[in-house]
Amino acid sequence: MPRSLGLPENFLSPFSMPALLIVRPENRLREDAAVCLAAGWQPLPLPLIRIEADAVALTALPARIADADAVFWVSPTAVETAAGALPAPGRALHVAVGAGTAAALNRAGLSGIAAPPQGNDSEAVLALPLWRQLPPQAKILLVRGSGGRDWLRQQLTARGFQVACADIYRRLPAAPPWPFSADNPPDAAWVTSAELVGLLFGQAPPNLAQALKTLLYFTHHPRIAAALRQHGAQRIQLLASPSELSAALAALSEQQMEAPACARQNIEKGTA
C-alpha cells in the first residue's frame, strides 16, 4: 500500500520529509507520532498489538494495592489502564520501570515514585536500593499485562518477598494494513519490544520481507536489538531510552541533508 498521507512525489529526496515506521501498540501511537512530526518526520503507524483491559482484575486492584508494601508498574500502559481504579495514595511505595512510567504515575496523581536513574528494565529496577530497605516478607504487587516477562517476580521471590501479580490487561495481536510499499519503504523504523519484532517479521507480506531487513531500526534495549538481528536486520541504532528518539531523528535528518551538499561540492571540485 503506498503512503497515503499527502506526501510529495519526490518523497525520497533528502529535502523531503522522511518517514518513520512506528511499530507500537495502538495506545502508544499518538505520542510517538507527535515526536515524529516535531522532528520533521512523517509517522507511519503500524499497531501490531492492541490492549484489552481485564475488568475483573481492575475491580480487585484497589484492594490489592492497599494491601501491598510496594507496587511495581511495568509500563505507562499499565498505569493508564489502571487510572480509573487507582486508590488514594496510601502506605505503598510505587516503583516504575523507567522515566516514562514514572511520569505516567505522576500524571495519575501519585508522587514519590522510585525509578532507576538509568535503564528501563527489570534488571535496573532490581538494582534499586529500596529492596534492601523493605522489611523481610514485605508484600510486593507487580502490575502488568498477562504473559509478560516473569524475571522480576522470580528474583524478588528468591529474596524472600511475598510477590503477587495483577495482570490487568492483555496484549492481543492486531493485523492493520501496512502503510508502505516495497518500492517506497520508510527511511527508518521504531520498535520497542521483542514481541513486536516477532509480529513485525511474522506478519510481513512476502514482498515486504526484504525491505524490512534493510531498514534502519531505532530501539532502546539490547534484547530488542538481538531480536531484530535474529530476523535479519543489520542496521540498528540503540538508544539509551525512548526519550532519545527525537534527538536521533533530528540527527539523521541532518545527515541526510548534509549528504547532497557534500556531493555538490565534490562535483564542483571535479572529485565526484
N, C-alpha and C positions, 0 to 999 in steps of 0.2 A: 504494500500500500504506500503510495507516495506521501510525502509530507503534505499536510493539509492545513497549515496554519498561516497561510498568506505570505510565505517566504518568496523572495525574489528568484528569478530564473537562474541567476549566477550565484546560487547559494554556496557553492564550494569555493568561491573566491575568498582569499584571506580578508577582503574588505567587507564581506557579508557577515551576517550574524551566524556564528557557529551553533551547532546543535548538540545537546547532551541527552542521551537516553537515560531516563531515571527509572531504575529497576527497584521499586519500593512498594510496600503495602499501600493500598489505596488511601488509607487515612493519613499517610505521611507525605503525599504528593504535593499538597498545596504549599507547604513551607519550602520544599526543595525547588519547586517551580519559581517561587519568589526569589530565591537565591540565584537561580539561573538568570532570570530577567534582569536582576540588579547588576549582574556581572556582564551583561550584554550577550547572553546566550539564549538560544531558543530551547525551552524544555520539551522533550518528547516523552511523555509519561507511558510507562509500561507496568501497570499494577498487577503483578502476578500472584499477590496474596490479598485476600480481604479478611477483615477482622469481624468475628461474630462473638458478641458478649454472651457470657453464661449467666443467665438471670438468677438461677439458684445460688451459684457461688457469690454473686454480688449481694444477694439478700443476706447471706451469712457473714459477709465481710466485716461490717462494723463491729460485731461482737468479737470476731477473731482478732481484729486489730486491738480492741480494748483489752484483750487478754494477753497480748504479746509484750515482751520486753523490748524487742526490736523488730522492725518491719523493713524488709528489703524489697525495693521496687526494681524490676528487671529492665524497664524501658519507659519512655514517655507514653507509649501506647497503654501500658498497664495503668499508669496514673490517670490518663484521660478516660479510660474505660471505667475506672472506679470513682470518677469525680463525684457522681451523684450519690455514692454510698459511703463517702468518707465521713467518719465521725468527727466531732470537735477534737482539737488537739488534746491528747492525754499524756500518759506516762511513757508511751512507747517512743523509742528513738527511731527515726526514719532514716533509712540508708538508701542512697541512689547508686546505680551502676556507673553513672557518669554525669557530666555537667548538664547535658540535655534533660536527663531525668530529674536532676535536682531542680532545674528551672521549672519543669512541669509541676513538681511538688510545691514550689513556692507560689506558682500561679493558682494552685488549688487551695492555698491558704495555710500551708504548713511552713514552719521555719526551723532553723537549727538543723538543717539536713546534713548528714555525713555523706561525703562522696570522695572518691580518690582524687588527689590533686593532679595525677597523671594516669592515663589509661582509662578504658571504659569497658572493662570486662570483669568476670567473676574473680580472676586472679588478682586484679588490682583491688577489688573490694575486700578480698580475704586478707590482704596486706595491711588494711587499716588497723590502727591500734585499738579501736573500740572493742574488738573481740577479746582482747586481753583484759579489758576493764569491766566487762559484763560478769555477773556472778555465775558460778557453776550452775548447770541445769537451767540457764536462762531460756525463756521461750522465744524462738525466732520464727517469724512468719515470712515466707517468700511469696510475694505477689507477682504472678507471671501468667503467661499463656500456657495452655496444655501442650505437652510434647516438647517442652523446651529442654535446654541443656541442664543436666542434673548434677554437675560437678560441685557447685557451691553447697548444695544440700548435703552431699556426701562428706565434704570437708568439714562443715560445721557440726554435723552429727559425730564425726570422729573426734572432735574437740570436746564432746560432752554436752552440747547444747540440745535442747528439745526443739527439733525443727519440724515445721509443718508447711505445707504449700497450699496457696489459694490460687487455683487455676481459673482465672476469671474470664478468660476469652480463648477462642480457638482461632488459629490461622488456617484459613481454607484456601486451597489453590483456586486461582481465577484464570480465565482464558480470554484476555482482552485482545482486540485487534492490534496487530503490530504497526507501529507508527512510522515505519520507514520501509524502503525497498532495497533490494540488493544493489541496484545501480546508483543509489543515493543514500548511503549509510550515514549515521551520525558521526560527529567528529570524536566523541568520547562517550563513556557510559559511567554511571554512578550506581554502585550496588553495595548493600550494607549488611548482607548476611550470606552464609554459605548455603542456606536453604534456598535463597533467591537465585544464587548462582546455578544450583541444580535445576530449578524450574526454568531459568532463562535458556539454558542449553537443551534441556529436555523437551521444551515446548517449541523450540525454534523450527520454523518451516525449513525444509531441506535447502531451499535456495538462499536462506539467510545464514546458514550454519558457518560458512567460511568467513562471511563478513563479520560475524560476532568474534571469531578468533583473532581478527586483525585490529579490532578496536583498541583504543587506549582506555583502560579502566581506572577509575578512581575508587578507592576503598579505604577503610580506616582500621583494618585488623589483619594481622598476618594469616589467620585461619581462612579468611575470605580470599586473600591473595593466593593461598595454596590451593583452594578450591578452583579458582579461576585457571591456574596453571594446569590443574588436572584435566580441565576441559579444553585445553589447547591455547588459552590466551597467553600472550607473552609480554604485552605492553601494559604494565601495571604500575601505577603510582600510589604508594602507600602514604596516607595522611595520618598525622598524629591524632586527629579527632575529626568528627563530622563538621565541626565549625570551621575547618580549614578549607572546605570545598570552595568557598567564594574566592579566596586568595589563589587557589590552584587554577580555577577557571580564568581569572584575570591574568595570571602569569602565562597560561597557554595562549590566550588571545594576543598578548603582547609578542610572544614568539612568532605566532602566525603572521602578524603584521610586519615584523622585522624581516622575515624571510624574503618577501618580494623586493623590499627596499635594498637588501644586500645584493640580490640578483641583478637589479637595475644598475647598481654601482659597478658590479663586475662587468656588465655589458659595456658600460661607458668606458671602462678601463681596458676593454678588449681582452679580459681574462676569463670570460664565461665560456 
